[in-house]
Amino acid sequence: MANPKSLGQKKNRIWNAEYVMMRKNRYHGLLPMCEALERVGHPENELKIIHVAGTNGKGSTTNYLKDILMASGFRVGTFTSPHLMSHYDRIRIDDKWISEDDFNRLLESVIDLVEEYDLGMFEIDLLLGLMYFREAKVDYVILETGVGGRLDNTNVIDHPILEIITSIDLDHTAILGNRLSQIAYEKAGIIKKNTTVLVRKEIPSMALDVIKQVARRKGANCISLFLVKKGKNSFFFKGEEYSIQGARYQRRNALLALGAAWCLGIDIHAQKIKEVIKNSKWAGRFEIVHKDPLCIIDGAHNIEGMKACVESVKDLPRPIHGLYSALKDKHSYTMVKLFQEVCDDLTITEFEADRAATIQELEIEGADREKSWKKAINVLFQKEGTIVITGSLYFISEVRKYIMEK
C-alpha cells in the first residue's frame, strides 16, 4: 500500500511524463498490473489487440501493419517502446501521439493506483495506453512487448486476436536466458489458447521448434512465413511482388505485417497496400536524417540488429564513416567489430545514461575515440561520403534530435 503521508501530499504535486519517467521499471510480476487493470474496468478486454514480440523488428513490423490497417480505413492504436522523439510517441492513434493534456489527465485519474501498486514507468504507460485506446474506440491495437513476452507487462492481455513473433536472437540474456531455446520460450509466452501466431521460417530452427511446441500446447495455429527475395528491396508474398525502401532487412518485417493483414481478411493485393509497403518508414531504423552529407541512423542495439544493419551498409556510397555507442549490458565488442568491418573509419563515443558504456569499455583496435558524441558528429559532417550512426536506441534518440535541429 502507498504511504498515507505521500497520498496526502498529492494535491501539491504535478503528475506528468517527467514523473512517469522518474519511476524505475519494477520487476514484481504481472499481478500489480492485472489488479490495476481490474480497477479501471479491464480496457484490454474491449480492444482487438495484435500482440508483437521478438528480439528485433517489433517496431518496424508494428509500423508496417499500422500503415496497412490505416490504408484499409481503420483507426489503429499502437503501443511501442522505447520512445524516440518524445515520451508521448509510445502511445499513438494512427500517426498522432497522445497529447500532453490527455496523458496528464489519464495519469491523474489513476495516480492512486500507480502508488498503491507501485507501478513503474512501463506499467504506467501501458495502463494509460489501454485506457486511451478504449476511450477513443479504436478498431485495432498493436501492442509491442518491452522485454521477452511471458513475463512482460503487456502479457496481461488474455484475448489477443493475433500474435506475431518477429525474430529470436541473443539479447537481454540476464533476464531471458543465454540459449536461443530459452529466449524462444519466453517470447512464445505471448501465445494464448486457440489463437494464431505468425513467425518467419528463417529464425533458428531450435527457436522455431520451441514456438511451434508452445503453439500446439495452447491449441494455437502457428503460421511460419518464408521470405522470397527479389533483388535488394523486393520480395514476393501470396503470388504478388512488393517493394520497400530503406534497409534490406525491412523486407522481413513487411512480410510479417502483410501476413498479419492477410489473417485479418484484408485485401493485401490491392494497389494501395503495395504503395503503403513501399512508402512506409519507421524512425530510427536505417533512417536518412541528413542528405548532404548523407547521414543514416540505425538502432542496431544487439548482434542480430547489427548484422542486419551491416547487410544494408554495404549498399551505401563510400567512404563509410561510422559512429557507435551502446549500453553496458550488450555484446558491444562483437557488435562494434561487425560494424567496423564495413566502415572505412570508425569513431567510438559515449552518451549520458545510467547504463551507457564508456569509451574505455567500448575500446577496439583501429577505432578513433571521442568522448563528446556531438563533437564527433560535427567532425564527421565535414567529411565526404556516408555517415552511419548506430548502437543503442537511447543513443540514436539523442543523435536524431540533435541532427534534426541542426
Secondary structure as UniProt FT lines:
FT   HELIX           4..8
FT   HELIX           10..12
FT   HELIX           17..22
FT   HELIX           31..39
FT   TURN            40..41
FT   HELIX           43..46
FT   STRAND          49..53
FT   HELIX           58..71
FT   TURN            72..73
FT   STRAND          76..79
FT   HELIX           87..90
FT   STRAND          91..93
FT   TURN            94..95
FT   STRAND          96..97
FT   HELIX           100..109
FT   HELIX           111..116
FT   TURN            117..118
FT   HELIX           121..136
FT   STRAND          140..144
FT   HELIX           153..156
FT   STRAND          162..165
FT   HELIX           173..176
FT   HELIX           180..187
FT   HELIX           188..190
FT   TURN            193..194
FT   STRAND          196..200
FT   TURN            201..202
FT   HELIX           205..218
FT   STRAND          221..225
FT   STRAND          228..230
FT   TURN            231..233
FT   STRAND          234..237
FT   TURN            238..239
FT   STRAND          240..243
FT   TURN            248..249
FT   HELIX           250..263
FT   TURN            264..265
FT   TURN            268..269
FT   HELIX           271..279
FT   TURN            283..284
FT   STRAND          287..291
FT   TURN            292..293
FT   STRAND          294..298
FT   HELIX           303..313
FT   TURN            314..315
FT   STRAND          320..325
FT   TURN            328..329
FT   HELIX           332..340
FT   TURN            341..342
FT   STRAND          345..350
FT   TURN            354..355
FT   HELIX           359..362
FT   TURN            365..366
FT   STRAND          368..372
FT   HELIX           373..380
FT   TURN            381..382
FT   STRAND          386..391
FT   HELIX           393..405
//
